[in-house]
């Protein structure tokens, strides 16, 4: 696979055999983000669990102390007073059946997060097949099925992210932008890791955090000393 000159130069700064302390890893991720745009910094955490078992699922949400650096569009399914509440809190779109039909008929996905009040889940459930694969289906665990739409919308706008296992037992999560600098990225990383460790299933055996890598959008992966976490 062809790697560009910037990537090759960045890779020279990293020793692949070393697991870096968190602050050193974030310092390197900032130095290796050399693209012309503000690169997103992502963390990839491999866990010692088996996502095929319901009692070993790891999923939740957390508001990052310094946000994500990205403005996320929020769609809220609600009715009556909750509709006005959602829009007043800053939701980009709010509605009911008409939005379900817009998604079904027009293949409309101009939003990043979906929130729903519990009484709307009956109709939102019809979108399971299209929202589910995109990771957009509202869920009580992620705090996106809630009667308190004001708090939900404000938290998402403030930098709330959802973390969940993929089929290979890895969590992929953005923790900010390269422009944040080392200190803010360290704070966001520690907040995410704290939440993931807290969410450890009782059924998990052996080493919980197997490995952890951090990378910017176009930069090389940097190993973080996961066992110390």
KEKOLRO-291727 format. One line per 2 residues: number of its first residue (from 1); their letters; for each residue x, y, z of N, C-alpha, C, CB. Coordinates in steps of 0.05 Angstrom, whole numbers, plus 5000, padded with zeros to 4 digits. Glycine has a CB too. Layout:
NUM> A> X Y Z X Y Z X Y Z X Y Z; ...
This chain:
1> XX> 5017 4976 5000 5000 5000 5000 5018 5025 5000 4981 5000 5025; 5011 5044 4982 5027 5068 4980 5022 5086 5004 5021 5083 4954
3> XX> 5044 5096 5015 5042 5116 5037 5055 5142 5028 5056 5105 5063; 5041 5164 5033 5052 5190 5024 5076 5198 5040 5030 5212 5027
5> XX> 5090 5218 5030 5115 5228 5042 5110 5237 5071 5128 5250 5026; 5088 5252 5075 5082 5262 5103 5079 5239 5122 5057 5280 5102
7> XX> 5065 5218 5113 5060 5194 5130 5087 5181 5137 5041 5174 5117; 5104 5178 5116 5130 5165 5120 5147 5181 5140 5145 5161 5093
9> XX> 5147 5207 5136 5162 5225 5155 5151 5223 5183 5161 5254 5145; 5125 5222 5186 5112 5220 5212 5119 5193 5225 5082 5223 5210
11> XX> 5118 5172 5209 5123 5145 5220 5152 5143 5232 5120 5124 5198; 5170 5159 5221 5198 5158 5231 5200 5168 5260 5216 5176 5213
13> XX> 5180 5184 5268 5180 5195 5296 5171 5175 5316 5162 5220 5297; 5161 5152 5307 5148 5133 5325 5164 5107 5325 5119 5127 5317
15> XX> 5168 5097 5349 5181 5070 5353 5158 5050 5356 5201 5070 5377; 5154 5033 5336 5132 5014 5336 5133 4994 5359 5131 4999 5310
17> XX> 5157 4990 5370 5160 4969 5391 5154 4981 5419 5188 4958 5390; 5149 5007 5420 5145 5020 5446 5116 5025 5451 5161 5046 5447
19> XX> 5108 5021 5476 5081 5029 5485 5085 5055 5501 5066 5007 5503; 5075 5077 5490 5080 5103 5502 5062 5110 5525 5078 5125 5480
21> XX> 5072 5126 5544 5056 5138 5565 5035 5155 5551 5073 5154 5586; 5012 5160 5564 4990 5174 5552 4999 5202 5541 4967 5178 5572
23> XX> 5012 5218 5558 5020 5245 5550 5039 5244 5526 5033 5260 5574; 5058 5225 5526 5077 5223 5504 5063 5215 5478 5099 5202 5511
25> XX> 5044 5197 5481 5029 5188 5457 5013 5211 5445 5009 5165 5465; 5000 5227 5462 4985 5250 5452 5003 5271 5440 4968 5262 5475
27> XX> 5026 5274 5451 5046 5293 5441 5054 5284 5412 5071 5295 5459; 5059 5258 5409 5066 5247 5383 5044 5249 5363 5075 5218 5386
29> XX> 5019 5245 5372 4996 5246 5353 4993 5274 5342 4971 5236 5367; 4998 5294 5359 4996 5322 5350 5019 5328 5330 4998 5341 5375
31> XX> 5043 5318 5336 5066 5323 5318 5063 5308 5291 5092 5314 5332; 5049 5285 5291 5047 5270 5266 5023 5277 5250 5047 5240 5273
33> XX> 5006 5295 5260 4982 5304 5244 4991 5327 5226 4959 5314 5263; 4999 5319 5201 5011 5339 5183 4993 5347 5159 5037 5329 5173
35> XX> 4968 5338 5159 4950 5344 5137 4943 5374 5137 4925 5327 5138; 4932 5383 5114 4925 5412 5112 4899 5418 5127 4922 5419 5083
37> XX> 4885 5398 5136 4860 5403 5151 4865 5394 5181 4836 5387 5139; 4847 5402 5198 4850 5396 5227 4842 5367 5231 4833 5415 5244
39> XX> 4861 5349 5234 4855 5320 5235 4841 5313 5261 4881 5305 5233; 4823 5293 5259 4810 5282 5282 4829 5262 5295 4783 5269 5275
41> XX> 4829 5261 5322 4846 5241 5336 4827 5219 5346 4861 5254 5360; 4833 5194 5338 4817 5172 5346 4832 5152 5363 4807 5157 5321
43> XX> 4817 5140 5382 4828 5119 5399 4816 5093 5391 4824 5126 5430; 4832 5072 5391 4822 5045 5385 4830 5027 5408 4834 5034 5357
45> XX> 4810 5017 5423 4815 5001 5447 4806 4973 5443 4801 5014 5472; 4825 4954 5444 4817 4925 5442 4813 4914 5470 4840 4909 5427
47> XX> 4789 4902 5474 4782 4892 5501 4782 4862 5502 4755 4903 5509; 4787 4851 5525 4787 4822 5529 4760 4812 5537 4807 4815 5551
49> XX> 4741 4818 5519 4713 4808 5523 4704 4796 5497 4694 4832 5532; 4681 4782 5498 4670 4771 5474 4642 4783 5468 4667 4739 5476
51> XX> 4641 4801 5448 4617 4816 5443 4593 4799 5434 4623 4838 5422; 4599 4774 5427 4577 4756 5419 4558 4749 5443 4587 4730 5407
53> XX> 4569 4753 5467 4553 4747 5491 4541 4772 5502 4571 4733 5513; 4515 4771 5508 4500 4794 5517 4512 4805 5544 4471 4788 5521
55> XX> 4522 4787 5561 4532 4796 5587 4561 4807 5585 4531 4773 5607; 4572 4808 5560 4599 4819 5557 4600 4843 5539 4618 4797 5547
57> XX> 4576 4855 5535 4575 4880 5519 4586 4903 5534 4545 4885 5510; 4600 4920 5520 4610 4945 5532 4600 4968 5515 4642 4946 5534
59> XX> 4582 4984 5527 4570 5006 5512 4562 5028 5532 4546 4996 5496; 4565 5052 5523 4556 5075 5540 4562 5101 5526 4570 5074 5567
61> XX> 4560 5123 5541 4566 5149 5530 4579 5167 5551 4539 5162 5519; 4594 5186 5542 4608 5204 5560 4611 5232 5547 4636 5193 5568
63> XX> 4608 5253 5563 4614 5280 5553 4643 5285 5557 4596 5301 5568; 4658 5289 5535 4687 5294 5537 4691 5322 5549 4700 5292 5510
65> XX> 4710 5325 5568 4714 5351 5581 4719 5374 5562 4738 5349 5600; 4733 5368 5539 4739 5389 5520 4724 5386 5493 4769 5389 5514
67> XX> 4702 5370 5494 4687 5367 5470 4702 5351 5449 4679 5393 5458; 4690 5349 5425 4703 5333 5403 4714 5351 5381 4682 5314 5391
69> XX> 4708 5377 5382 4717 5395 5362 4699 5394 5337 4746 5388 5354; 4678 5378 5338 4660 5376 5315 4632 5383 5324 4660 5346 5304
71> XX> 4618 5399 5308 4590 5405 5313 4573 5383 5302 4582 5433 5301; 4558 5370 5319 4542 5348 5310 4512 5356 5307 4544 5325 5330
73> XX> 4500 5347 5285 4472 5352 5280 4455 5332 5295 4466 5352 5250; 4436 5342 5310 4419 5325 5327 4390 5325 5316 4419 5335 5356
75> XX> 4379 5301 5313 4352 5297 5305 4337 5285 5329 4349 5278 5280; 4314 5298 5337 4299 5288 5360 4271 5280 5351 4296 5311 5381
77> XX> 4263 5255 5359 4236 5246 5354 4220 5251 5380 4235 5215 5347; 4201 5269 5378 4185 5276 5402 4158 5288 5392 4200 5296 5420
79> XX> 4141 5293 5411 4115 5306 5404 4107 5326 5425 4093 5285 5399; 4088 5343 5417 4076 5363 5435 4098 5381 5448 4060 5350 5457
81> XX> 4097 5384 5474 4115 5403 5488 4144 5395 5485 4108 5405 5518; 4149 5369 5483 4177 5359 5481 4190 5368 5454 4177 5328 5483
83> XX> 4173 5371 5434 4183 5381 5408 4195 5409 5411 4160 5382 5387; 4180 5427 5424 4189 5454 5429 4214 5454 5446 4167 5471 5441
85> XX> 4214 5437 5467 4236 5434 5485 4262 5427 5470 4230 5413 5507; 4259 5407 5452 4283 5398 5437 4294 5420 5420 4275 5374 5419
87> XX> 4277 5435 5406 4286 5457 5389 4298 5480 5405 4263 5467 5372; 4286 5485 5428 4297 5506 5445 4325 5499 5456 4278 5512 5469
89> XX> 4329 5473 5460 4355 5463 5470 4377 5463 5449 4352 5435 5482; 4369 5467 5423 4389 5468 5402 4388 5445 5382 4415 5469 5414
91> XX> 4366 5428 5383 4364 5406 5364 4362 5418 5335 4339 5389 5370; 4375 5405 5316 4375 5414 5288 4348 5407 5275 4398 5402 5273
93> XX> 4337 5384 5282 4312 5375 5272 4296 5362 5294 4316 5355 5248; 4269 5366 5293 4252 5352 5313 4225 5347 5300 4249 5369 5339
95> XX> 4214 5324 5305 4189 5317 5294 4180 5289 5300 4189 5321 5264; 4162 5278 5284 4151 5251 5289 4150 5235 5264 4124 5253 5302
97> XX> 4126 5226 5257 4122 5208 5235 4132 5220 5208 4093 5201 5232; 4130 5247 5205 4138 5259 5180 4168 5255 5176 4131 5289 5180
99> XX> 4184 5255 5198 4213 5251 5195 4220 5221 5189 4228 5260 5220; 4204 5203 5201 4207 5175 5196 4203 5170 5166 4187 5157 5212
101> XX> 4182 5182 5155 4177 5179 5126 4198 5191 5108 4149 5191 5119; 4208 5214 5117 4229 5228 5102 4254 5210 5100 4237 5255 5115
103> XX> 4261 5197 5122 4284 5178 5122 4279 5154 5104 4291 5169 5151; 4254 5143 5107 4247 5119 5091 4245 5125 5061 4221 5108 5101
105> XX> 4232 5147 5054 4226 5152 5026 4249 5167 5011 4201 5168 5023; 4263 5185 5026 4283 5201 5013 4311 5193 5019 4279 5230 5020
107> XX> 4314 5172 5036 4340 5163 5044 4356 5187 5056 4356 5151 5020; 4342 5202 5074 4353 5227 5085 4368 5221 5111 4330 5247 5091
109> XX> 4394 5229 5111 4410 5224 5135 4428 5248 5142 4428 5200 5131; 4416 5272 5141 4431 5296 5147 4433 5302 5177 4418 5320 5132
111> XX> 4441 5282 5192 4444 5285 5221 4464 5264 5231 4416 5280 5235; 4475 5270 5255 4496 5253 5267 4487 5237 5291 4520 5270 5275
113> XX> 4467 5247 5305 4457 5233 5329 4426 5234 5329 4468 5246 5355; 4414 5212 5338 4385 5211 5340 4377 5208 5369 4373 5188 5323
115> XX> 4359 5225 5378 4348 5224 5406 4318 5219 5403 4354 5250 5423; 4307 5203 5421 4278 5199 5421 4267 5197 5449 4271 5173 5406
117> XX> 4242 5208 5452 4229 5204 5478 4218 5176 5478 4205 5226 5482; 4215 5164 5502 4206 5136 5504 4180 5130 5489 4203 5128 5532
119> XX> 4161 5149 5489 4135 5145 5476 4137 5145 5446 4115 5166 5485; 4160 5153 5435 4163 5153 5406 4177 5128 5395 4179 5178 5397
121> XX> 4187 5111 5413 4203 5088 5404 4187 5068 5387 4215 5074 5428; 4161 5069 5390 4144 5051 5374 4147 5057 5344 4114 5054 5382
123> XX> 4147 5083 5337 4150 5090 5309 4179 5091 5301 4137 5118 5303; 4197 5098 5319 4226 5099 5312 4236 5071 5307 4243 5112 5336
125> XX> 4224 5051 5320 4231 5023 5316 4229 5015 5287 4214 5005 5333; 4212 5028 5272 4208 5021 5243 4233 5027 5227 4184 5036 5231
127> XX> 4250 5044 5239 4275 5052 5225 4299 5035 5233 4281 5082 5230; 4294 5015 5249 4316 4998 5260 4335 4988 5238 4305 4975 5274
129> XX> 4324 4979 5216 4340 4967 5195 4358 4988 5181 4322 4954 5174; 4350 5013 5181 4367 5033 5168 4385 5049 5188 4350 5053 5152
131> XX> 4374 5053 5212 4390 5068 5232 4410 5050 5246 4371 5081 5253; 4402 5025 5251 4419 5006 5265 4447 5002 5253 4406 4979 5266
133> XX> 4449 4995 5227 4475 4991 5215 4493 5016 5215 4472 4981 5186; 4480 5039 5216 4496 5065 5216 4503 5073 5245 4480 5087 5202
135> XX> 4494 5057 5264 4500 5064 5292 4484 5088 5302 4530 5070 5296; 4461 5093 5289 4445 5117 5296 4420 5110 5313 4437 5131 5270
137> XX> 4415 5085 5318 4390 5078 5332 4392 5088 5361 4385 5047 5332; 4371 5103 5370 4372 5112 5398 4371 5089 5417 4347 5131 5403
139> XX> 4385 5092 5440 4385 5071 5460 4386 5083 5488 4409 5052 5456; 4372 5070 5507 4372 5080 5535 4401 5080 5547 4354 5063 5552
141> XX> 4417 5060 5539 4444 5058 5550 4461 5081 5542 4457 5032 5540; 4457 5091 5518 4472 5114 5508 4460 5141 5517 4475 5113 5478
143> XX> 4437 5139 5531 4424 5164 5540 4409 5178 5518 4444 5183 5552; 4404 5164 5495 4390 5177 5473 4361 5169 5471 4404 5169 5447
145> XX> 4352 5152 5489 4323 5148 5493 4317 5159 5521 4314 5117 5490; 4304 5182 5521 4301 5195 5547 4278 5216 5546 4327 5210 5555
147> XX> 4263 5219 5568 4243 5240 5569 4255 5268 5571 4223 5235 5592; 4281 5269 5581 4294 5294 5585 4309 5303 5560 4313 5293 5609
149> XX> 4295 5312 5539 4308 5318 5514 4326 5342 5516 4287 5323 5492; 4320 5361 5533 4337 5385 5537 4365 5377 5544 4325 5404 5558
151> XX> 4367 5360 5565 4394 5352 5575 4408 5336 5553 4391 5335 5601; 4393 5318 5540 4406 5300 5520 4418 5317 5497 4385 5281 5509
153> XX> 4402 5336 5487 4412 5352 5464 4436 5369 5473 4389 5371 5454; 4434 5382 5497 4456 5399 5506 4481 5383 5510 4448 5413 5532
155> XX> 4479 5359 5521 4503 5342 5525 4516 5335 5499 4496 5317 5541; 4500 5327 5479 4511 5320 5453 4525 5343 5440 4488 5309 5434
157> XX> 4512 5367 5442 4524 5391 5430 4550 5399 5445 4504 5414 5431; 4552 5391 5471 4575 5398 5487 4599 5378 5482 4568 5398 5517
159> XX> 4593 5357 5468 4615 5338 5462 4611 5310 5473 4641 5349 5473; 4586 5301 5475 4581 5274 5485 4586 5254 5463 4551 5272 5496
161> XX> 4600 5233 5469 4605 5213 5449 4595 5186 5460 4636 5211 5442; 4589 5168 5441 4580 5141 5448 4603 5122 5442 4554 5133 5433
163> XX> 4608 5103 5460 4628 5083 5455 4614 5055 5455 4652 5084 5475; 4622 5038 5437 4610 5011 5436 4630 4992 5422 4583 5011 5422
165> XX> 4628 4967 5429 4645 4947 5417 4637 4941 5388 4644 4921 5433; 4656 4937 5371 4649 4926 5344 4651 4896 5345 4668 4938 5322
167> XX> 4648 4883 5322 4648 4853 5322 4675 4841 5329 4640 4844 5295; 4696 4857 5327 4723 4846 5334 4731 4855 5363 4743 4856 5314
169> XX> 4712 4863 5379 4716 4871 5407 4734 4896 5410 4728 4847 5422; 4732 4913 5390 4747 4938 5392 4728 4962 5393 4766 4941 5367
171> XX> 4736 4982 5410 4720 5007 5411 4736 5028 5395 4716 5016 5441; 4723 5041 5377 4735 5063 5361 4721 5089 5369 4732 5058 5329
173> XX> 4737 5108 5378 4724 5133 5388 4741 5158 5381 4720 5131 5418; 4728 5179 5372 4743 5205 5369 4746 5218 5396 4728 5224 5349
175> XX> 4769 5230 5401 4773 5244 5426 4781 5273 5422 4795 5230 5443; 4776 5283 5398 4782 5312 5393 4797 5316 5367 4799 5323 5416
177> XX> 4808 5340 5364 4823 5347 5340 4852 5352 5347 4811 5373 5327; 4870 5349 5327 4899 5352 5331 4904 5380 5343 4914 5348 5305
179> XX> 4888 5400 5334 4892 5428 5343 4887 5432 5373 4874 5447 5328; 4875 5412 5386 4870 5414 5415 4896 5416 5431 4853 5389 5425
181> XX> 4917 5403 5421 4942 5402 5435 4942 5379 5455 4947 5428 5450; 4966 5373 5465 4970 5350 5482 4952 5349 5507 4999 5349 5491
183> XX> 4952 5371 5521 4938 5371 5547 4908 5365 5545 4941 5399 5560; 4895 5378 5526 4866 5373 5523 4860 5345 5514 4853 5393 5504
185> XX> 4877 5334 5496 4874 5307 5486 4878 5287 5509 4893 5301 5463; 4897 5292 5526 4902 5274 5549 4877 5274 5567 4927 5284 5566
187> XX> 4865 5297 5572 4841 5299 5589 4818 5283 5577 4833 5329 5593; 4814 5287 5551 4793 5272 5537 4798 5242 5537 4789 5283 5509
189> XX> 4823 5234 5532 4830 5206 5532 4825 5193 5559 4860 5202 5524; 4834 5207 5580 4830 5196 5607 4801 5193 5615 4845 5213 5628
191> XX> 4785 5213 5606 4756 5212 5611 4744 5187 5598 4742 5238 5602; 4751 5183 5572 4740 5160 5557 4749 5134 5569 4749 5161 5528
193> XX> 4775 5131 5575 4785 5106 5587 4773 5100 5614 4816 5107 5589; 4769 5122 5630 4756 5118 5656 4728 5106 5653 4754 5145 5671
195> XX> 4713 5116 5633 4686 5107 5628 4686 5078 5618 4671 5125 5607; 4704 5071 5600 4706 5044 5589 4714 5024 5611 4727 5042 5566
197> XX> 4732 5032 5628 4741 5014 5651 4718 5010 5671 4766 5026 5665; 4703 5032 5676 4680 5031 5694 4658 5012 5683 4668 5059 5699
199> XX> 4657 5011 5656 4636 4995 5643 4644 4965 5640 4630 5006 5615; 4666 4957 5652 4675 4929 5650 4654 4910 5659 4701 4925 5667
201> XX> 4646 4891 5642 4625 4872 5649 4635 4853 5671 4615 4856 5625; 4617 4845 5689 4624 4826 5710 4634 4800 5699 4600 4821 5729
203> XX> 4623 4793 5675 4630 4767 5662 4657 4767 5649 4609 4760 5642; 4670 4791 5646 4696 4792 5633 4718 4779 5650 4704 4822 5627
205> XX> 4733 4761 5637 4755 4747 5651 4782 4755 5639 4751 4716 5649; 4802 4753 5656 4829 4759 5646 4834 4789 5642 4834 4744 5620
207> XX> 4854 4795 5626 4861 4823 5621 4839 4837 5606 4888 4825 5606; 4829 4859 5617 4806 4873 5605 4815 4890 5581 4793 4891 5626
209> XX> 4834 4909 5586 4844 4926 5564 4869 4911 5552 4852 4955 5574; 4865 4900 5528 4886 4884 5515 4907 4903 5502 4874 4865 5495
211> XX> 4897 4922 5487 4915 4941 5474 4900 4967 5468 4926 4928 5447; 4916 4988 5463 4904 5014 5458 4922 5029 5438 4900 5030 5484
213> XX> 4910 5039 5417 4926 5054 5397 4912 5081 5392 4928 5038 5370; 4928 5101 5388 4916 5128 5382 4928 5137 5355 4922 5149 5405
215> XX> 4912 5150 5338 4922 5160 5313 4905 5183 5303 4921 5137 5292; 4917 5201 5288 4902 5222 5275 4892 5212 5248 4920 5249 5271
217> XX> 4874 5226 5235 4861 5217 5211 4881 5206 5190 4845 5240 5198; 4902 5221 5185 4921 5213 5164 4948 5203 5176 4927 5237 5146
219> XX> 4950 5202 5202 4976 5196 5215 4978 5166 5222 4980 5212 5239; 5002 5158 5230 5006 5130 5237 4996 5124 5265 5036 5123 5236
221> XX> 4991 5098 5271 4982 5090 5297 5004 5091 5318 4970 5061 5296; 4997 5099 5342 5016 5101 5364 5005 5085 5387 5020 5131 5373
223> XX> 5021 5065 5397 5012 5048 5418 5013 5062 5445 5029 5022 5419; 4992 5059 5461 4991 5070 5488 4995 5048 5508 4964 5086 5493
225> XX> 5009 5053 5529 5014 5033 5550 4988 5026 5564 5035 5043 5571; 4973 5007 5552 4946 5001 5561 4945 4986 5587 4932 4985 5540
227> XX> 4965 4969 5592 4964 4953 5617 4965 4970 5642 4987 4933 5617; 4977 4994 5640 4978 5011 5663 4952 5025 5669 5000 5033 5658
229> X> 4933 5023 5649 4907 5036 5652 4889 5019 5669 4894 5042 5625
